[in-house]
Amino acid sequence: MNTIATSLLVFVCLFGATLVGMLLRKILPEHHLSSDTKDAVKVAMGLVATMAALVLGLLIASAKDTYDKEAAGITQMAAKAIFLDRMLANYGSETKELRELYRQGVQRVINRMWPDKTSQPAELDPRASRTEVLIAEIQKLTPKNDLQTLFKTQAMSTAMDLCQMRWLEFEQAESTISKPLLCIMTFWLAILFVSFGMFAPTNSTVIVALLMSALAVAGAIFLMMELNSPFSGVLQISSAPFENALAHIGQ
């Protein structure tokens, strides 16, 4: 889902609901706008507001948790990438070409996950980085002593972990927002804004206040969707851990 388009649509729906409420205020008979009616509507809308706030809060918390897990995964992958290079370096001069191949692979991962053109989507598919080629090359190494055997074993284990983590990042990067749940929550909020428009006085101050309220809710939806898309948009995960790793690889 496009975050900006969805947020704007939510904003239009909520502010449009406010205008509908103001229109209903002019159409409804006077006894439908009595103080007793207002009190009853306030109680009902209080329940709707509580449900909407609870669901929205849970969705934002879930999105933040997803974002944090992805960011932590990137940091761990960058650390393992440096560690793998150090294992290959300590193995001996035989791994010079392999380390260069490895460095090119890391650079390719950075270019695909964080493309220079912001309009270009990130490519998270691990098959594009050809990690399996690196694993095969490490397997071809022929240790000459116990120390090289240790470094080769550790390098293989780390390379396998990196490959597994790449697939985990790929699977977790998919948005987990439920479209039906988002639609239902928007419907609840629209009901609230209809009630605001029905019983609020019609003046510029109230209209601006309700406009800002609709904008604030749309902003919360935007934040939630951005956090659920950690490799695209405004709040995408920083490439700094991998850039730092690249600076150390091959040294």
N, C-alpha and C positions, 0 to 999 in steps of 0.2 A: 504494500500500500504506500502511496506517495504521502509523506508526512505533512507537507505544506498544504496540499490539496485537501486532505482529510481534515486538517485543523481548520482551514477556511470554511469547509462545508459545515463543520460543527458550529463554528461562529455564526454563519449565516442562518443555520437552523435555530439557534438559541435566540439571536436577536430578532429573527423573523417571528419566533414564538412570542416574544415580548410585544411586537407590533400587533399580532393577532389578539393578544390579551387586551391591549388598548382598544382595539376595534370592538371586541366583545363587550367592553365596558360601555360603549355607546349604544350597542344594540340591545343588551339585556334589560329587562324591566327593573325598576328601581328596587323592588323588594328582593331581587337576587343579589343586590350589593349592600344589603343591610349589615349592621355590626355583627349580628348573630351569624350571618352567612360568612362574613370575614373570619370570625373565630373558628368556625367549623373547617373552613378551607385552610386556615393556618395550621390546624392540628394535622389535617391530612397531608399537607405539603411538608410538614415537619418530618413525617415518616418517610416520604419520598426523598427529601433532602438527606436524611440520615443514611438511607440505603445507597443513594448515589455517591455520597461522600465516602462511605465505607468501601464500595467497589472501586471507586477511582483511586483511593489511597492504596488499596491492595494491588491494583494494577501497576501503579507507579513504583511501589516497593518491589514487586516482582520484576519489573523492567530494570530497576537499578541493580538488583541482585544478578540478573543476567549480564548486564554490562560489566559489573565488577568481576564476575567469573571470567568473562572473555578477556578483560584487561589483565587479570592475574595470569591467565593462560599464556598470553603473549609475552609477559615478563619471564615466565618460567621457560618458555620456548627459547627466548633470546639467551637466557643463562645457560641452558643446555647446549645451544649452538656454539657458544664460546668454549664450553667445557669439551665438546667433541673436537673442536679444532686443537685444543691444548693436548688432548690425548693423541691425536694424529701427529702433532709436532714432537711430542716426547717419544713417539715410536721411533723416529729417526728420519734421515734424509730421504728414505725411500718413498715417503708420503708427500713429497713436494708437489708433484703434479696432481695428486689426489686432493690436497688442500686447496689448490687453485681451482680445481673443478668444484669443490665444496663452496668456495667463496663465490663463484659465479652462480651457484645454485641459490645461496642466500640472497644475493643481489636480485635474482629473478623473482624470488618470493616477495621481496620488498616492493619491487616494481608492480607485481600483480595485485598484492593486497592493498597497497597505497599508490594507485596510479597518479601520475603528475596532473592529469586533467581531471578536475573535480567532477565533471559531468560523466566521466567514464566509471562504470561500476567496478567494484573490487572483484577480483577473481580469486576465490578461496579454494577452488578444487585442488587438493594436494597432488593430483596426477600431473598437473601442469609443471610442478617443480621437479619431477622425476627423482624423488627421494630414493626410490628403489635402485636406481643406477648407483647412487653413492653407497648403499648397503652392499651391493654386489661387488663394488670395487674394494671396499674394506675387507670383504670376505676373501678376496684374492691375495691379500697380504700373507706373506710367509714369515712368521716370526723366527728369529735366530736364537733367542734366549727366553728365559722365563719372564723377564721384564717386558719384552715386546709382546709376549703372549698376553700378559696382563693388560697392556695398553690396547691391544687389538680387541680383547674381550670386552673391555669397558667401552671402547669406541662403538662396537657393534650394538651393545646394550643401549647406549645413548642415542645412536642413530635410529634404532627401533622405537625408542620412546618418543623421539621427535616426530617420526612418521605417524605414530598413534595419536599424538597430541594434535597434529595437523588435521587429521580426520575428525577428532573431537571438536576442534574449533569450527570446522566446516559444518558439522551437524548442528552445533549449538548456535550458529550465526543466524539460522532461520528465525524469522519473527514468530513469537508465540502469542501474539495478540489475537483473541477470538473476535472475528468480525460480528457475529451475532451478539456477543456480549457488549461490544462497543456500540452497536446500534441500539440495544436495549437501554444502555446507560444514557445515550444521547436523548432517547425518548423520555426517560425520567427527567432529565435536566430541562428538556423542552416544556414538559408539564409545569415544572417549577417557574420557568420564565413566563409562561402564559398567566399563571396566578400573579406574578409580580406586575405584569402589565395591566391586569384587571383591576387591582386594588391600589396601585400606586397613583399619585396625582400626576396629571399630564403636564409636565413642564420640562424645560431644557435640562435642568439639573438632574432630574430623575432619569431622563433618557440617556444622558451621558453616563450616569452611574450604572445603569443597566447595560449600556454598551461596553463599559469597562469590565463589568462582571462577566459578560459573554466572552470578551476577549481573554480574560484571565482563565476561564474554563478551557477555551480553545488552546491557550498556551500550555495548560496542564496536559491536554491530549497530545499536543506537539512534543512535549518533553517525554511523555511516556513512549511514544512511537520512535523518537530519536534514540532513546536508551535501548529499545528493542532492535535497533539496526546499528550495531556498534562499528561496522566497517563502512558506513556511508553517512551522508548528511553532515549536520553541523557538529554533532557531538561524537564523531567517530574516534575510535581509539588511536592514540598517538603511535607513530612508528618509531619513536625515540629509542625504545629498548632494542629493536632490531638494527637501527642505525648505529647505536653504540656497539652492538655485537659485531656488525660488519667492520667497524673500525679496528677491532681487536683480532678478527679472523685473518690469518695469514701473516701475522706479525711474529 
